[in-house]
Amino acid sequence: MKPLLFLLHRLTAPVPFPVAEPLALLLLLIPLAGLVRGPRGFLSRLSRTALTLLLALAVLWGPALAVPADALPAPDAEALAWLCGNLIHALEASDPDFSFPADALDAAPAASGLPGCRVKTARCPAWLALTHAWGAFIPLTGEAIIDPAEPAPLVPFTAVHELMHLSGIADEGAANVAAWECCMDFGGSFADSARLWALRYAMGRLRAADPAAWGEMRAKMEGALLRAFLDCGAEAEPPRPRFSVVTGDYAALSGYLAGD
């Protein structure tokens, strides 16, 4: 599976836009073209296109989906408050600078341990908004794609997260854990972006578990950190990505860090 994904990635990487977007349009047009032969032609082309797509996904992504993610504990309110406090302290001490998301995309392959790879921005990001996601990995083209409207502080970690999928990790929680380790090793804005994402997940869980403790942690944030936290929409629980029931729990990173 992985050699095929990397081959597709190498073939599509030189194209300046995500190949997956016109490919999706083509896959929609093929069945519609069958309408010239009436309903039976449409249904015939639709079934053949769907079967081809499913077979390709089974080969390219099925093995990754079959690998179970490590079970991570669900942290209680006390552990979440401890985690939030440590993340807030680390972010304030580092005085993060997230001014250059374009540079972050260029550096993401090196941070991921995948030099020579590429992260692209969506040209038609509406499809990402429909899935409630800031990024996506497309097995059919081997492309890692992020939303160009994503807040700059979130870009480095998101880019590395999508490249973790290219390396063969399907589960979203496991991809977050792998991306955390890569970003912390790389340091700089990548480490701060990872901390900010982890803080978003932990604060969301803490708010549900203990609103009073959430308020205490919220009061500890100030200055640039508070502005970044608010600008990233982290004041409220972010929408749950539509396919996370199948692909895993992004917030499992909280359990990994609290247990660590």
Secondary structure in CASP SS format (residue, H / E / C, confidence):
PFRMAT SS
TARGET T0000
AUTHOR 0000-0000-0000
METHOD secondary structure of the structure
MODEL  1
M C 1.00
K H 1.00
P H 1.00
L H 1.00
L H 1.00
F H 1.00
L H 1.00
L H 1.00
H H 1.00
R H 1.00
L H 1.00
T H 1.00
A C 1.00
P C 1.00
V C 1.00
P C 1.00
F C 1.00
P C 1.00
V C 1.00
A H 1.00
E H 1.00
P H 1.00
L H 1.00
A H 1.00
L H 1.00
L H 1.00
L H 1.00
L H 1.00
L H 1.00
I H 1.00
P H 1.00
L H 1.00
A H 1.00
G H 1.00
L H 1.00
V H 1.00
R H 1.00
G C 1.00
P H 1.00
R H 1.00
G H 1.00
F H 1.00
L H 1.00
S H 1.00
R H 1.00
L H 1.00
S H 1.00
R H 1.00
T H 1.00
A H 1.00
L H 1.00
T H 1.00
L H 1.00
L H 1.00
L H 1.00
A H 1.00
L H 1.00
A H 1.00
V H 1.00
L H 1.00
W C 1.00
G H 1.00
P H 1.00
A H 1.00
L H 1.00
A C 1.00
V C 1.00
P C 1.00
A C 1.00
D C 1.00
A C 1.00
L C 1.00
P C 1.00
A C 1.00
P C 1.00
D C 1.00
A H 1.00
E H 1.00
A H 1.00
L H 1.00
A H 1.00
W H 1.00
L H 1.00
C H 1.00
G H 1.00
N H 1.00
L H 1.00
I H 1.00
H H 1.00
A H 1.00
L H 1.00
E H 1.00
A H 1.00
S H 1.00
D C 1.00
P C 1.00
D C 1.00
F C 1.00
S C 1.00
F C 1.00
P H 1.00
A H 1.00
D H 1.00
A H 1.00
L H 1.00
D H 1.00
A H 1.00
A H 1.00
P H 1.00
A H 1.00
A H 1.00
S H 1.00
G C 1.00
L C 1.00
P C 1.00
G C 1.00
C C 1.00
R C 1.00
V E 1.00
K E 1.00
T E 1.00
A C 1.00
R C 1.00
C C 1.00
P C 1.00
A H 1.00
W H 1.00
L H 1.00
A H 1.00
L H 1.00
T C 1.00
H C 1.00
A C 1.00
W C 1.00
G E 1.00
A E 1.00
F E 1.00
I E 1.00
P C 1.00
L C 1.00
T C 1.00
G C 1.00
E E 1.00
A E 1.00
I E 1.00
I E 1.00
D C 1.00
P C 1.00
A C 1.00
E C 1.00
P C 1.00
A H 1.00
P H 1.00
L H 1.00
V H 1.00
P H 1.00
F H 1.00
T H 1.00
A H 1.00
V H 1.00
H H 1.00
E H 1.00
L H 1.00
M H 1.00
H H 1.00
L H 1.00
S C 1.00
G C 1.00
I C 1.00
A C 1.00
D C 1.00
E H 1.00
G H 1.00
A H 1.00
A H 1.00
N H 1.00
V H 1.00
A H 1.00
A H 1.00
W H 1.00
E H 1.00
C H 1.00
C H 1.00
M H 1.00
D H 1.00
F H 1.00
G C 1.00
G H 1.00
S H 1.00
F H 1.00
A H 1.00
D H 1.00
S H 1.00
A H 1.00
R H 1.00
L H 1.00
W H 1.00
A H 1.00
L H 1.00
R H 1.00
Y H 1.00
A H 1.00
M H 1.00
G H 1.00
R H 1.00
L H 1.00
R H 1.00
A H 1.00
A H 1.00
D C 1.00
P H 1.00
A H 1.00
A H 1.00
W H 1.00
G H 1.00
E H 1.00
M H 1.00
R H 1.00
A H 1.00
K H 1.00
M C 1.00
E C 1.00
G H 1.00
A H 1.00
L H 1.00
L H 1.00
R H 1.00
A H 1.00
F H 1.00
L H 1.00
D H 1.00
C C 1.00
G C 1.00
A C 1.00
E C 1.00
A C 1.00
E C 1.00
P C 1.00
P C 1.00
R C 1.00
P C 1.00
R C 1.00
F C 1.00
S H 1.00
V H 1.00
V H 1.00
T H 1.00
G C 1.00
D C 1.00
Y C 1.00
A C 1.00
A H 1.00
L H 1.00
S H 1.00
G H 1.00
Y H 1.00
L H 1.00
A H 1.00
G H 1.00
D C 1.00
END
